[in-house]
Amino acid sequence: MLTGKNFANWKSNINIVLNGDNGNFMMTDECPTIPNTAASTTTKEDYECWQAVNNKTMVYMLASMFDMLKNKLENVAIAFEIMEQLQEIFGKKYMQAHFDATKKYDNDRMALRMHVRDHFIKMTNYFQ
């Protein structure tokens, strides 16, 4: 459930689910142009397939959000745009937190007489 603080984990979980459904491209590819009446059958079928995967992706995303976010984003018609908006809202916080954790990780040294296991646990906790 996306609450805001867990954006990175939520995004990772959504990507795992979409990978299983072969829909991971929805997070990186923008909406294709709507085919006109003169478009080939293949183009129309590709667009219909994209639309079906987009709808399924949006259901996954919206179903796993806190109600306030869901209400804010339910009128957005494309999963890619929902992810862009979420990235704008939460991505900067995540990037700063990741930078801070990486800085601590790089600058941390194992204390004298500290067990390797304890130091390892301390280092892995920077990224949780």
C-alpha positions in Angstrom: 0.0 0.0 0.0 1.6 3.3 -1.1 1.5 5.8 1.7 4.2 8.1 0.6 7.1 7.1 2.8 7.4 3.7 1.1 7.5 4.9 -2.5 10.6 3.1 -3.5 9.4 -0.3 -2.1 5.9 0.3 -3.7 7.4 1.1 -7.1 9.6 -2.0 -6.9 6.6 -4.2 -6.0 4.6 -2.7 -8.8 7.4 -3.5 -11.2 7.6 -7.1 -10.0 3.9 -7.6 -10.6 4.0 -5.9 -14.0 7.0 -8.0 -15.0 4.9 -11.1 -14.3 2.2 -9.8 -16.5 4.6 -8.6 -19.2 3.4 -5.0 -18.6 6.5 -3.4 -17.2 6.9 -1.3 -20.4 3.9 0.7 -19.1 6.1 2.5 -16.6 8.6 3.6 -19.3 6.7 4.0 -22.5 4.4 6.9 -23.2 0.9 6.4 -24.8 1.1 5.6 -28.5 -0.8 7.8 -30.9 -4.5 6.8 -31.4 -4.7 5.1 -34.8 -7.0 6.8 -37.3 -9.5 4.9 -39.5 -6.9 4.5 -42.3 -4.4 2.8 -40.0 -3.5 -0.9 -40.6 -5.1 -3.7 -38.6 -1.8 -4.4 -36.9 -1.5 -0.8 -35.7 -5.1 -0.9 -34.3 -4.5 -4.2 -32.6 -1.3 -2.9 -31.1 -3.1 0.1 -29.7 -5.9 -2.0 -28.3 -3.3 -4.3 -26.6 -1.6 -1.3 -25.2 -4.9 0.1 -23.9 -5.7 -3.3 -22.2 -2.4 -3.4 -20.5 -2.7 0.2 -19.5 -6.0 -0.4 -17.9 -4.7 -3.4 -16.0 -1.6 -1.5 -14.8 -3.8 1.4 -13.6 -5.9 -1.0 -11.6 -2.8 -2.5 -9.9 -1.5 0.9 -9.1 -4.7 2.5 -7.9 -5.6 -0.5 -5.8 -2.4 -0.4 -3.9 -2.5 3.3 -2.9 -3.7 5.2 0.1 -7.2 6.6 -0.5 -6.1 10.2 -0.6 -3.6 9.5 -3.4 -6.1 7.3 -5.2 -8.7 10.1 -5.3 -6.1 12.5 -6.6 -4.9 10.3 -9.4 -8.0 8.3 -10.4 -8.8 10.8 -13.2 -5.4 10.3 -14.9 -6.0 8.0 -17.9 -2.5 6.7 -18.5 -0.4 4.6 -16.1 2.8 6.3 -17.3 1.5 9.7 -16.3 0.4 8.4 -12.9 4.0 7.2 -12.3 5.4 10.5 -13.5 3.2 12.4 -11.0 4.1 10.1 -8.2 7.8 10.4 -9.1 7.4 14.2 -8.9 5.7 14.0 -5.5 7.9 11.3 -3.8 10.9 10.9 -6.1 12.9 13.8 -4.8 12.5 12.7 -1.2 13.6 9.2 -2.2 16.6 10.5 -4.2 17.8 12.7 -1.2 17.3 9.8 1.2 19.3 7.5 -1.1 22.1 10.1 -1.4 22.3 10.5 2.3 22.4 6.7 2.9 25.1 6.3 0.2 27.1 9.1 1.8 26.9 7.5 5.3 27.7 4.1 3.7 30.8 5.4 2.0 32.1 7.3 5.0 31.4 4.6 7.6 34.4 2.6 8.9 34.3 -0.5 11.0 35.1 0.3 14.7 38.0 -1.4 16.3 37.1 -4.8 17.9 33.6 -4.7 16.3 32.3 -8.0 15.0 32.1 -8.1 11.2 28.4 -9.3 11.5 27.5 -6.3 13.5 29.2 -3.9 11.1 27.5 -5.7 8.1 24.1 -5.3 9.8 24.8 -1.6 10.5 25.8 -1.0 6.8 22.7 -2.8 5.4 20.4 -0.8 7.6 21.5 2.4 5.8 19.4 1.3 2.9 16.2 0.1 4.6 
